[in-house]
Amino acid sequence: MYQIGDLLWIPAGTLLKRPRVLGRDDLFSNFHQTKEPEVALFVGYESHDSCNILLDGRNWSVETRSVKHNIQGITC
């Protein structure tokens, strides 16, 4: 469905997860909920229902059903 390098639209309120780094992360630092819509780069599939994205220089895991494809460009 998505290919590596595709731009994805991440809606506000989407929960992002990443693996916890022992000794550096606290209980909730590996979770992030978006406060506003974001544009992220598709990195790959993690499983049949989640994918990996690159957002703000960090790799995150997100449910595939939470992201959208085909962002419409703004025409001048």
Secondary structure, 3 states (H helix, E strand, C coil): CCCCCCEEEECCCCEEECCCCCCCCCCCCCEEECCCCEEEEEEEEEECCEEEEEECCEEEEEEHHHCECCCCCCCC
